[in-house]
Amino acid sequence: MIATAPGKVLLAGEYAVLHGHPAVVLAVDRRVVARIQEAQAVLSPFLQAVRDQVAWRFGDGSVEARAAARVVVDASSLERDGRKLGLGSSAAATVAAVAVAISKDSVETSPARRATQATIHAIAHAAHGAAQAPRGSRGSGADVAAATHGGVLLVARDPGAPDGAPLAVTQLPWLRDAQMVLVWTGRPADTPSLVAKVRAFQDGSPQRHAELIAEIGAQARALAAALFAGSDEAVITAISEGAGAIRSLGSASSAPLVPPSLTAISELARELGGAAKPTGAGGGDLIVAILPDPERAESFRGSVLARGLEVVPASVDPRGVELAPAVEKA
């Protein structure tokens, strides 16, 4: 068997989701592939965490634990020239690795698949967080949720869930006519340093931090409401206001959350009736733009390319993690 899992784009709720507010995240149709090789693999920190979590849940000598020690993952679809694009490659790799390790060489039927998906989410969430912890930037798990469930999700901590539980997910509809365009800033985001600066700001100015975080959370709720209502115009407004909210947090915390290229990209989008904002932790990686229709999205792409910037082709992937029979190469 192989397992595939999609990358993600965090549209709204960055930083706020760490404090109990919701976030909006979507899965993109660029997928990692995990498989089991014959010999034991050299495991990355994330795959080692998968092996440890699988062994803890199924037993150190279990079939699943032995499989987890032999997982290899191809995440090249979420990279460009060896550089991560900020599409959640580590989360997607973790989810796919868990799925293939516990698959027991069978494609699940629908009822069993739903149960297995919940198990995959729980194990991958714990493994991904454990691998992140030594770097001081343990995330919310929104990227793990997107890789597991696919589609467009409203994610938030369940107040009644125990500490360390995966985020609760609610599926959202996507845009009717408007189009998403992803622009690569040319530099990866240094997420640990950005998170550290925001945390330092929280320690020094807790009241102001809470106000700005609440504003980001409110924009995530506004985006979710706009998607539920099917209002592309309201989605564009929410994206624009979300950009303002993250800019305010960056200014107050002295963290470079807004990449320099955002100003020009936002102006191009605004001229065409759209809006743009940083994704995820900001500071680099990707900028997401929402344009009112396919024609203006194509015009926007042309303008971005003319400025020497890169467009990353991607669209929403409704599929989460999936198992499939491996195809032998001739």
Stockholm file with secondary structure:
# STOCKHOLM 1.0

chainA/1-330         MIATAPGKVLLAGEYAVLHGHPAVVLAVDRRVVARIQEAQAVLSPFLQAVRDQVAWRFGDGSVEARAAARVVVDASSLERDGRKLGLGSSAAATVAAVAVAISKDSVETSPARRATQATIHAIAHAAHGAAQAPRGSRGSGADVAAATHGGVLLVARDPGAPDGAPLAVTQLPWLRDAQMVLVWTGRPADTPSLVAKVRAFQDGSPQRHAELIAEIGAQARALAAALFAGSDEAVITAISEGAGAIRSLGSASSAPLVPPSLTAISELARELGGAAKPTGAGGGDLIVAILPDPERAESFRGSVLARGLEVVPASVDPRGVELAPAVEKA
#=GR chainA/1-330 SS CEEEEEEEEEEECTTGGGGTCCEEEEEEEEEEEEEECSSCCCCCHHHHHHHHHHHHHHCTTSHHHHHHTTEEEECGGGEETTEECSSCHHHHHHHHHHHHHTSTTCCCCHHHHHHHHHHHHHHHHHHHHHHHGGGTCCCCSHHHHHHHHCSEEEEECCTTSCTTCCCEEEEECCCSSCEEEEEECSSCCCHHHHHHHHHHHHHHCHHHHHHHHHHHHHHHHHHHHHHHHTCHHHHHHHHHHHHHHHHHHHHHHTCCCSCTTHHHHHHHHHHTTCEEEECTTCSSSEEEEEESSHHHHHHHHHHHHHTTCEEECCCBCCCCSEEECCCCCC
#=GC SS_cons         CEEEEEEEEEEECTTGGGGTCCEEEEEEEEEEEEEECSSCCCCCHHHHHHHHHHHHHHCTTSHHHHHHTTEEEECGGGEETTEECSSCHHHHHHHHHHHHHTSTTCCCCHHHHHHHHHHHHHHHHHHHHHHHGGGTCCCCSHHHHHHHHCSEEEEECCTTSCTTCCCEEEEECCCSSCEEEEEECSSCCCHHHHHHHHHHHHHHCHHHHHHHHHHHHHHHHHHHHHHHHTCHHHHHHHHHHHHHHHHHHHHHHTCCCSCTTHHHHHHHHHHTTCEEEECTTCSSSEEEEEESSHHHHHHHHHHHHHTTCEEECCCBCCCCSEEECCCCCC
//
